[in-house]
Amino acid sequence: MSLPVSTSSSAQQPKEDVTTTSLTEKARDGYPSLAWLMHLYPDNAIFRRFGELNMLHLLRLQAELQDMENELQKIREEDTMSDDLIRMCHAKDFRAMRDNEEDSEQYELLISIGKKLQEYNAALALSLQSKGADQPTKRELRNLQEWLSRPKGGNGFLAGEEARVWEGRDTSEYVTLFPRDLEDDAFTSFLGGRLLDIYHAVLGHRQRSKYGTDSPDVDIRKYSGRRIRKASNIAVALMSSILPTLAILVLYFVRRMIVRIGLVILFTAVFSIALAVFTAARKVEIFSATAAFAAVEVVYIGGTTNSTS
């Protein structure tokens, strides 16, 4: 994960050795600097999906195949009704059709259909693959847009129609090559998103030398995704240990049954929400864990009530 570093913070960094290739030096090269950025900071590797053009391409191939299919049906009927014995066998004998390919429109058309089908199936498979590709977050797209316009970044090198490539705001129109962790949950996303932005603005941009880049002149601060996930795991571990014991502790000091039942409802709701936010658990897993948590609370209430009586 990467974020821009303020100009004042960058100015305090030591001067880079002339042999080091920095992003500032590469910025004059245009696309090479952008390729360098995407290579070093994969969360900036964002590309247009061209969904509409992909669909148009598929529709064109589909229409051509439909026409070819109709033409093949007409030729089949002509061959079947022909007085030529060889042509009459084409529907039952591919070898006869192949051996007579110089006079067989059906065979030539089948060859053309095969080539067109390969093109169509390949385009269809690629479209399915593209639909399943991850899309960037709004934050990632915004950071790339800001880098393209910054003097110590892309410096607005894009011109003409190419300047519109990353101008969109709809992230569904883009794909990212940045690998997503399938276990990332809402809390981890928040921790590596808004909370990281706040930390970066207040403190992070001043500590680039600790977790930053190899080039002090690079106007970007790099953060470790592994550290973010580790912090998320620690928070989840604390939550999972505190919440159940806190519920039991509170119920211990409450004597009125109606209040206890209300607290059970409250703690159970908090527990289920925490599971949804802090973990990547499925709905059935959340339901099962919540039911088990509620059962423990009910058993505790029943046990303490009996002992009191």
N, C-alpha and C positions, 0 to 999 in steps of 0.2 A: 504494500500500500504506500502511496506517495502523496505528498501535499506540497504546495508551493511555500517557499521560505521568503520572508519579507526582505526587501532590499537592504534595510538597515542591518538586519542580522547577517546577511551575506557579506556585507562590507567588512564585518569584523573578523572574517575567516582569514587564515594565513594565505599568502600569495602562492598560487599553484606553480609547480615546476613547468617550464616551457615544454618539456617532453610529454606532458600529460595532455591527452586529447579531451577537452572539456566540451560540455554542451553549448557553451557560449560560442566557442570557435566553430562548432559544427552548424550553428544556427544559420550561418550565411549560406549553407549548402541546401537549405530547403528540405526536401523529402529525406535526404540522408540523415538529417538531424532528427526528424520525426521517427524514422526507422530505428535510430539509436535509442531514442526515448522509449519506444515500445518494447525494444529488446531488453533494456535494463529495468524498466518498470512495467511489467506485463499488464497492470490494471489500466494502462493507457492504450493497450492494443485493442482499439475499438474500430469496427468496420461497419459499413452500411450493409443491411440485409438485402436491399433491393427486392422486397417481397412482391411488389406489384409487377416488376419486370419479370421476375421468376414465374409468376402466375401467367403473365402474357405469353411467355415462351412456352409454357406447358400447354396453354390453350391453342397456340399455333400448331404445335406438334400433334395435339389431339385432333384438331380439325383436319390436318393433312392425313392422318391415319384413318379417320372416318371416311374421307373421300376415297382413299385407296381400298378400304374394305368394301365400299359400295362398288367400285370398279372391279374388284376381284369377284364379287358375286355375279356381276353381269358376264364376265368372261367365263366363269364356271357354267353358267346357264348356256352360253353359246357353245362351249366345248361339249356339254352333255347332249345338246340338240344337234350337234354337227353330224354330217355324213361320214366324216373321217373317223375311222375306227381307232386310230391312235389318240386323237383328241378326246374321243368318248371315254378312253381309259384313264385320262388324267386325274379324274376324281378318285380312282381306285389304285393307281399305280404311279408313285412318285418317280420311279426309275424311268418309266416310259416318258414321263414329262421331262425329266432331266436329259434323257438321250435325245429328245426332240426339242431341245431348248431354243434352237434357231427359229423354229416355227411355233414356239409356245409362248404366247403372251402371258399366260397364267404363271409360268415358271419365272419369267423375268420380273413380273409384278411381285411375286412372293419374295424374290431376292431383295427388291427395293423395300418391301414392307419390313423384312428382317432388319435391314440397316436402319430404317426409320424407328422401328421398335426399340432397337438398342439405344438410339439417341433419346427417345421418349422415356424409357425406363431409367436411364442414367440421370436424366433431368428430374424425374419424379423422385428417385432415391435421394438426390442431392437436396431437393426441396424439403423432403421429410427430415433430412439431417439438419438442414438450416433451421427448420422450425423448432427442432429440439435443442438448438444451441442456446447457451446462456446469453442473456441480455445484460448490458451494463447497468449499474445503478445511476440514478440521476446525478449523484455526487461525482462518480467517475467520469461521466460525460461532461459535466460542468468543469471539472478540473482540466480535462483535455482541451476544452474550448478556451479556457483561460490561458493555458500554456501556449496555444497557437497564437494568441494575440499579444502575449507579454514580450517586451523587448529582450529579456534574458531567457527567451523561450523560442517559439517559432517566429516571433517578430512579424506576424502577419504575412508570411511568405506566400500563402495560397492566393491565387488570383483567378478571376473569371468564374466560370461555372464550378471549378474545383473548390472554390472558397465556400460553396454551399454544402459540401459533403457532411461536415460536422455541425451545421447550424441548427439542425433539428432538435426538438425538445422531447419528442416521443422516443423513449428508450427502446420500445419494441421494434423500432425501425433499424436497430443496430445489434450487432453481436460482439461479444468480447472473447478474447483468447485467454483471459485471466481465469485460471482454474478455480472453480468453486468447491468449497468443502461441503459435501452432502449433509454433514452433521451440523452445519451452521444453523443457529436458531435466531429468533427475533432479538434476544438479548445480545448475542454475539454480533449481529448486524448493527445494533445500536451502539455497542461498544466500539466497533471499528468504523462507525459512521459519525453520527452527531457528537457523541462523547469524545471521539478522537479529534474532531474538528475543534472542539472547545479546548481540549488539552493542548493542541498544536498552537492555537491562537494565544493562549496564556503563557505556556511554558515550552512546549515542544520545539518551536522554531529556534529557541536559544541553545538547544542541546544537540545540534546536528552532528557535532564531532563524535558523539557517543554512539548513535545509531544511524548516522547519516550515510552519505555516499562517499565514494573514493575521490571524487573531484570537488574540492571546496568551492569552486566557482559555479557549480551547478546549482541553479535556483530551485532545488527540489529537496524535500525532506522525506526520507524513506523509513517506513515503519515495518516492523516484523509481524507478519500475520500469525506466526507461531506464538509470539508473546501475547498477542491479543486473545487468541484462543485459550492460552494458559490462564490468563486473568479471568476469562469467562468461566473456565472450569473451576477455578478457585471460588468464584462467587456462587456458582451452582452448588458446590460442596458445602459451603457455609449455609446456604439457604436450606438445603436438604437436611442438614443436621439441626438447625435452629428451629425451623417451623414446627416439626412434630413435637419436640420437647417443650416448646413455648406453649403450644396448645394444651398439653397435659398440665403444665404449671399453672396456667390461667384457670383451667377447669378445677384444679385442686382447691383454689381459694374461693370459688363460687359455690354457694350452697343451694340457692333457689333453682329448682329443676327447670323452670321455664327459661331462666337466664342461661342455664347450661345448654339447653337445646338450641337457643338462639346463637350461642357461641360456637356450637358444633357446626351449624349451618354456615356461619361466617368463616370459620377456619377451613372448612371443606371447600368453600368457594375460593378462598385465597390459595389453597393448595392446588386446586385444578388450574387456576389462572397462572400460578407460578410454573406448573408443568408445561403449559402451552407457551409461555414466554421464555423460560430458561432452558428448555430442552427441545429437541426435534422429534419428540414422541408423536406417534400416530394417535388418531382419535380413540381407537379402541384401547390403546395402552393408557391414555389419560383417563378414560372411563374406568378401567380396571383398577388403576392405582388410586384414584379418588374414592372408589367404593371401598377399597381395603383401608384407606386412611379413615374414612367415616366409620367403618366397622370397629376399628381400634378405639376411636373416641367413644362410641356407644358402649362398648364393653367396659371401658374405664369408668364411664358414668354409672353403669349398672353395678360394677364392683364396689365403688366408693359409696353408692347409695345404700347397698345392702350392709356394708360394714358399719355405716353410720346408724342404721336402724338397729 
